[in-house]
Amino acid sequence: MTKHYTHEPVLPKETVDHLVTDKNGIYVDGTLGMAGHTSRIISELNKKGRVLAIDWDPEMIGLAKKRLSDQGKEATIVQGNFADIDEILPRENITKVSGVLFDLGVSSLHFDKPSRGFSFKHDGPLDMRISPENPLTAYTIINKWPYEQIEHLIRISGERFSSKITKLIVREREKNTIVSTSDLKNLIEKHFIVRQDKIHPATRTFLALRLAVNSELDNLLKGIHSATHFMAKGSRMCIITFHSLEDRIVKETFKSMVKLGGWELITKKPVKPSDEEVAGNKRARSAKLRVIERTEV
Ligand SMILES: C[S@@+](CC[C@H](N)C(=O)[O-])C[C@H]1O[C@@H](n2cnc3c(N)ncnc32)[C@H](O)[C@@H]1O
């Protein structure tokens, strides 16, 4: 039986309220996912308004198309990397937009589907690619990359025990190939105490691998810069982050845009989900929404 995957959009009302300033405008949703935000943006627009939605993962595109057509809603949907917005928009004959949204990371489907290999909660291959066209997998990093490179990527994810974990990986792979998410999780669990009141000791290693496999932080920076070329006066960029590494990039980049001139920070402090939202959607607990507006072109 096929499993029915769902994904609750995070900060749905807050995001759409900040993003949509012109009901006849063109909006870019750079992270379509299951179309939760796209669907809500479409609902806000007049007939002349339009959404161009991008996702890197063809599986998400298929699900989003079905979802939107079930709701009787239309968007222009493109499979691609939001870092390439400067190539995607001209192909769609778009020169100016009224708003851009990035709801970063991966969707619940990615975590919940074992074959995608994103989560240590399921046994699956060490894959973690958002796009199947990406030549790099977590398997390659874990089994082929040198100690220094693995240690570095785990360390910058904020893992205090990066050298201990990397030593375990390198020692293990000399004896056995580390094939699955369970192999990696069990290896870490054998040498760390798992406590219910603390994050699992494999959490940061899995995050580090996902970020590296998909060049997530590079794509974020490139995506922000590419999108700015198309933003009309009064348009807004809304970015939802889920961990401090990406939030720091958004915060610092927005700050330097304001300093350069022509931009105003709309959210002096990031917008966070209410207790009520977090109670209904655990994924929302670490979400932060930051918004910037173009004041001059
Ligand atoms: C958090 S989910 C978005 C959920 C969506 N807002 C919703 O309400 O259903 C992030 C999505 O962005 C996609 N994604 C991640 N990195 C991407 C990139 N560089 N370019 C395009 N899509 C990307 C993932 O495949 C995933 O579907």
The ligand as a Tripos MOL2 file, in Angstrom:
@<TRIPOS>MOLECULE
LIG
   27    29     1     0     0
SMALL
NO_CHARGES

@<TRIPOS>ATOM
      1 C1         10.3650   22.7610    4.0770 C.3       1 LIG1
      2 S1          9.9790   22.1350    2.5160 S.3       1 LIG1
      3 C2          8.8390   23.2890    1.8570 C.3       1 LIG1
      4 C3          7.4360   23.0200    2.2610 C.3       1 LIG1
      5 C4          6.4050   23.9080    1.5950 C.3       1 LIG1
      6 N1          6.5900   25.2900    1.9200 N.3       1 LIG1
      7 C5          5.0200   23.4640    1.9660 C.2       1 LIG1
      8 O1          4.3130   24.2130    2.6420 O.co2     1 LIG1
      9 O2          4.6230   22.3650    1.5980 O.co2     1 LIG1
     10 C6         11.3950   22.5160    1.5740 C.3       1 LIG1
     11 C7         11.3050   22.0770    0.1350 C.3       1 LIG1
     12 O3         12.3560   22.7240   -0.5700 O.3       1 LIG1
     13 C8         12.9380   21.8340   -1.4810 C.3       1 LIG1
     14 N2         14.3230   22.2940   -1.6700 N.ar      1 LIG1
     15 C9         15.3650   22.2190   -0.8200 C.ar      1 LIG1
     16 N3         16.4350   22.8080   -1.3550 N.ar      1 LIG1
     17 C10        16.0660   23.2860   -2.5590 C.ar      1 LIG1
     18 C11        16.7420   24.0100   -3.5690 C.ar      1 LIG1
     19 N4         18.0350   24.3430   -3.4440 N.pl3     1 LIG1
     20 N5         16.0520   24.3660   -4.6730 N.ar      1 LIG1
     21 C12        14.7260   24.0390   -4.7930 C.ar      1 LIG1
     22 N6         14.0460   23.3320   -3.8770 N.ar      1 LIG1
     23 C13        14.7040   22.9740   -2.7640 C.ar      1 LIG1
     24 C14        12.8120   20.4570   -0.8490 C.3       1 LIG1
     25 O4         12.7720   19.4650   -1.8250 O.3       1 LIG1
     26 C15        11.4780   20.5910   -0.1040 C.3       1 LIG1
     27 O5         10.4190   20.0970   -0.8690 O.3       1 LIG1
@<TRIPOS>BOND
     1     1     2 1
     2     2     3 1
     3     2    10 1
     4     3     4 1
     5     4     5 1
     6     5     6 1
     7     5     7 1
     8     7     8 2
     9     7     9 1
    10    10    11 1
    11    11    12 1
    12    11    26 1
    13    12    13 1
    14    13    14 1
    15    13    24 1
    16    14    15 ar
    17    14    23 ar
    18    15    16 ar
    19    16    17 ar
    20    17    18 ar
    21    17    23 ar
    22    18    19 1
    23    18    20 ar
    24    20    21 ar
    25    21    22 ar
    26    22    23 ar
    27    24    25 1
    28    24    26 1
    29    26    27 1
@<TRIPOS>SUBSTRUCTURE
     1 LIG1         1 GROUP 0 **** ****
